């Protein structure tokens, strides 16, 4: 969301985006532009190498390279499609509010200055491209060890245009949810809810890994996961801080809230482990930090540091028990807990935003005519709508792509490991 508007008093501006810009009125500011360029690099750091190391350390050694390949290929194809058509679908001008118009295809007709801010539209498009790259890559954690590489790439390419770009338009563009006052500072709905809900669908469609849940499918390199998590943590400063769209007090507040929520969630998570199992773990610390980061994301620029601490506590407790529910009780093989951590965290934070942005709780305050009740109810409706849309659209896309490329590798390939089988997959050869 566009935090410069949010950080301004009373947050009265709706999150709608207007693309027409008179360059004579506002000129690009070098400081703001430099910060958004750095933020874009930090978000890409989250994906390459942060997410690759985080997920790669959690899988068995025979699947490490396949995870890195999938993350890299998804980020690459999403970036190309974002330039070709994704950006204009998300942020192009349009009247009906469901997806953008086509005037920015191939990043044509870009304004010198974006939306009354002080950055070029090309800088804004670059920053948003990194979000479009990491969002489908988050889903890799749901299908590790068993999804076919060519299916993954084709599915994610279509998913980015059919699911991610329209939802981005609904909330961050001139979309219908934005018109209804729905807020999302940096991606609790647009990124984490879409990816988390979609990941759950794919996990169900693919079925369980061989040995799940009876055999211990242990991570081969917790140290790599820890390294990946801290790269994600640092990169998240650009993810949330850059979403202020300027080098401002709003960016500082968002980064402060991001850090403290992650810190608290990581500590609470290992405390839960200590009580439950008698010993904290590196995987627990890393997972707790990511849960806190995902949960604070939609609210980072709208709440106070004190509220961020409370959000971190809730993130750890709710996401921890979401993993127990999904894996231990329902036996859904969401392999690396994409839904329970990213999906549940994003949805929880999107709802808590409506509570903690109250001015008397240190938040930025509600728009004129809005109350805590109306804000929370609006956020709940947005969570339900975005999650349901993601579920239905994902199921359709996944099934359609499976008619071209099978979703799952063979049993022999799964036993052998995808580093050897799918890592060298021969294009679209269905018999490979």
N, C-alpha and C positions, 0 to 999 in steps of 0.2 A: 504494500500500500504506500501511499505517498505521504511519507512522514513529515515532509516539510509542511504540508497542510495540517497534518495531525498534530505536530508540535506547536503550531500556532494556537493561540489561546482559544479555548472552547471547542476546538476541533469542529467548528461549525461547517467547514467545507465538506461536502460529500466526496467520496473517493472516486468520483468520475474523472475521466481524463479528457481534456480538450486538446486536440492536436493543432488547431490553428494557432499560429504564433506570429506576432509582429516583432521581427528582429530589431526594429528601431526602438522598441520599448525596453527590451531586456537583451543584454549581451551576455555571452557565455562568460562565466567566472572561472579563472584558471584554477583556483583552489578547489572549488566544488567539482570541476571536471576531473582534476587530478585524483581526488578522493574516490570518485565513482570508477575511474579506470583502475585504481588500486583495488577497490572492492571487487571488481569483476575478476581480477587476477586471484584474489583470495577465494572467491567462490569456485573458480576453476581448480584451485589447490585442494578444495574440499573433495572434488570429484577425482581428479588426477593429481596426486596419488592417494589422497585421504581415504576416500570411500573404497578404493581398490585394496588398500592395505587393511582397512577395518574388516571388510568382508573376507578378504583372502586369508587372513589369519584365523578366521572362525571356521573355515571349511577344512576338510582333510587334505593332506599334502598333494594327493593325486588330482585335486581340482583347483589348486591355487592359480595356475596360469589361466585357466578357463574363466575364472572370475574376473581377473584383470583384463582379459581380452573383451569380455562382455561389457564391462564398465567403459572401457576405452572406445569400443565400437559404437555403443549407444550414445555417448557424449559426442562423438564425431558426426554421426548421422543426424542427431538432433540439432547440432549447430548448423549444418548445411541446410536442413529443412527450415530452420528458424529464419535464416536469411532469405530463402526462396519464397516462403509463404507463411511461415509460422508467426512472424512478427506482425504482419498485416492482419492475420486472423485474430490476434490477441488485442492489438492496439490501433487498428485501422478505424477510421470514422465510419459510423453506421447508425441508422436510426432505430432499428428494431431491438438492439441491445443483446443479441445472442452470439454474434461473432462479428469481427471487424470487416470492413470493406477491403478492396484489393489495391488501393492506391499506393501501398508501400511494398508490394511484391518486389523481391530482389532489392529491398531497402531503397526503393525509388522515392522521390519527392519528400525527402527528409527535411525537416525544419532546421534552421540555424540554431534555434533555441527551443527546448522542449517544454510545453505546457506552462509557460510563465515562470519556469524555474531558471536556473543559470547554468544549464549544461546543454550541449548540442544533442539533438535527437539521436544522432549516431551513437553517442556515448550511452544514452539510455537504452538503445536497442542492444548494444554490446552487453551491458549489465544484465538485461533481461534474458539474453541468449544463454548466459551461464546458468540461470535458473531453469530454463528449458532443457539444458543438458543434464543437470544433476537429478531432476525429478524422475524421469523414467529409469535412470541408473539406480535410484534407490530401490526399485522393485527387484533388482537382481538377487537380493537376499532371500526372496521368497522361493526362488526356483533353482538355487545352486545345486549342483551334483546331478541334475537330471534333465534340464531343458536343452533342447537342440539350439546350437548357436545361430543358425540361419533363421529359425523361427523367432528367436529373441530379437534379432536386429530388425526383421520386418515388422513384427508386432509393435516394438517400441517406436519405430518410425511413424506408423499409422496412429498409435496411441497419442503421440505428442501433438498431432494435428487435430485429432477428433476429441480428445479428452482435455489435455492440458491447455491448449490455446483457447478454446471456448471458455473454460472456467476462468482463466486469467482475464479474459475480456469481461465476463460477468462481474468480476469483483474489482479488478484493477483498471479496467477500461471503462468505456461508456456503457456498461452492461446493466442488466435488469436488477441484479442483486446490489450493485453499487447504488442504484437509484433508490433502493429501499433501506439504505443506511448501513448495509453490512460492511464490516471492517476486517481487514487482514493485513497487518503491518508488513510482514515479510514472507508469508507463505504457509500459515497453519492450515488454511483451506486449499489454496491453489496448489501447494506443493505436497504437504504431508497427508492431508486427507485424501487427495486424488491418488497418490502413490500407495498409501496404506490400504485403502479400500480395494484398489485394483490388485494389489499384491495378494490379498486374501482370496480373491476370486481365482487367480492363477494357481495358487497353492492347492485349492480345492479341485480345480480342473485337471491339474497335472497328477494329482495323487501323491502318496507318500513315497519318500525315499526308501530303498531297500534297507530293512533293519529298523525303520522307525515304527513305533516308539520303543521297541524292546531292546535294541542294541544301543550302546553308547557311541554316538557319532561325534566324537570329541574334536575340538579345534586343534589344528596341528601347530599353531604358532601364536599363542596369546600375546607374545611380545609385539608381533606385527599388528595385532588388533589394537593394542594399547597405543602404538605409534600412530596408527591410522586415526584413532579417536582424538588424539591431541592435535593432529593436523586438521581434523574436522572442527575441533573446538576453536582453534586460532582462525581458521577460514570463516567460521561463523560470524566473526566480527565484521567481515565484509558483507556477508549474507544479510545480517540484520542492520548493522551500522550503515551500510551502503543504501539500504532501503529508505533512509532519510532523504536520499537524493541530493545531498549536499554536505559539506563539512561544517556541521552546525551543532548547536547544543542538543538538538534532537538525535543526531548520530551518536554523540557521547552518551546520552542517556540510554539509547538502545544497546550500545556495546556494554555499558555497565550492567544493565539488567540481564543481558545475555550471559555474561561471565558469572554473575552471582547465582543465577538460576541453575546453571550447569554445575557450579561448585557445590551448591546445596544438594542437588539431586544425586550427584555422585556420592557424597558423604552419606546421605540417607540410604541409598541403595546398599552400600557396603555394611551399614548398620543393620539393615534387614537381613543381609546374608549372615552377619555375625550372630544375630539372634536365632536365625533359622537353621544354620549349618555349623555354627561355631567358628567360622573363618571367613574373612572378606577375601575377594578375588580380584585379579586385574580385569577379568572379563566383566565382573559386576561393576567395578568402578567405571570402566569405559561405557558400558551400556547405560548406567545411570546418568552419566554426563550427557550422552546423546538424547536420552529421554528428556532431560531438563532443557536442552537446547531446542528440541522440537516443540516442546510445550510453551516455552517463552516466545517463540518466533512470532506468532500472530499478535502478541500483545506488547512486544519489546519497546515500541515507541510510545505506547499509550499509558503505561503504568509506572509506579514508583519503584525504587529498589527494594523497599520493604515488601511490596506486593510480589516482586520477582522472587524473593526468598520463599514466600508462601507458595507461589506457583511451583518452585523447584521441589518443595516438600511433597506437594500433591502429585507432581509428575512422577517422582520415584515410586510412591506408594501405588498409584493407579496403574502405571505401566508395568511394574513388577508383577502385580496380581493379574494383569491382563495376559502376560506370558503364561502364567500358571493355568489360566482358564483356557486359552487357545490351544496350548500344547499338551498340558498334562490332563485336562479334563475332557476337552473336545477332540483331542488327538488330531488337530489340523497341523499339517507339516509346513507351516510358514517358517522355513528353515532357520533364518536369522532374525526372526521376530520383527519383520518390517511393519506389519499391521499393529502389533501390540506396542511397539515403541514409537514409530513415526506416525502411524494412523491414529492411534488412541491419543498420543501426545498432542498431535495437531488439533484434533477435535476438542480435547479437554482445554487446551489453551485458547482456542477460538471462543469457547463459551465463557471461560474465566475472564477474558478480555472485557466482556460486558459488565462484569462485577467490579473489577479493580480499576477500570478507567474512571470511576466516580471521582469527582473532584475532592470530596471529603475523605477519600482514601488515598489521596496523593496523585491521582491520575490526571489525565489531560482534560477530563470533563466531557459530558455528552453534548451532542449537537442540539440546537434549539428544538424544543418539543419532545426530546427523547428522555426517557427515564431509565433507571436500572432494569426495571421489568421489561420495558419494550425493547431495550438493547439486547438483553439476554435472550428473550424469545426470538428476536430477529436472527441472532447468531445461531441459535439452536436450529431454526428452520434452514438456515444456510448450510449448516453441517449435514443435516439430513438430505437436503437436495443434492449437494455436491457428492456425498457418499453414494447415494442411490444412482445418480447419473454415472458416476465412475464405475460402479458395479455392473450396471446394465451394458454400458458402452464397452467395457473391457471384455465381458463375456462374449459379446457379438464379434468384436475384433479378433479375439483369441481363437474363436471357433472358425471364423472365416479364413484366417491365416493358416490354420491347421489343415485346410483343404489343399493348400499349396505346399506347405512344409509341415511335417509332423511336429507336434509340440515336444515330444519326449524322445530321448535317445533310447537305444535298445538296452535290454538288460545286460548284455555283455559289455557294452560301452560304459554303462553305469558302474559295473563291477571293476572294470579296468581303470576307470577314471577319465574325466573329460579332457585332461591335459594331453592325453595321447589320442583319444578318439575324436572329440569335437574340436579340439584346438587346431587340427589340420583338416577340418571339414572341407570338402570340395564343392564350394559354391552351393548350387541348388540340387545336387545329386541326392535324390531321395533314398538311395540305397546305401549311402555312406554311413 
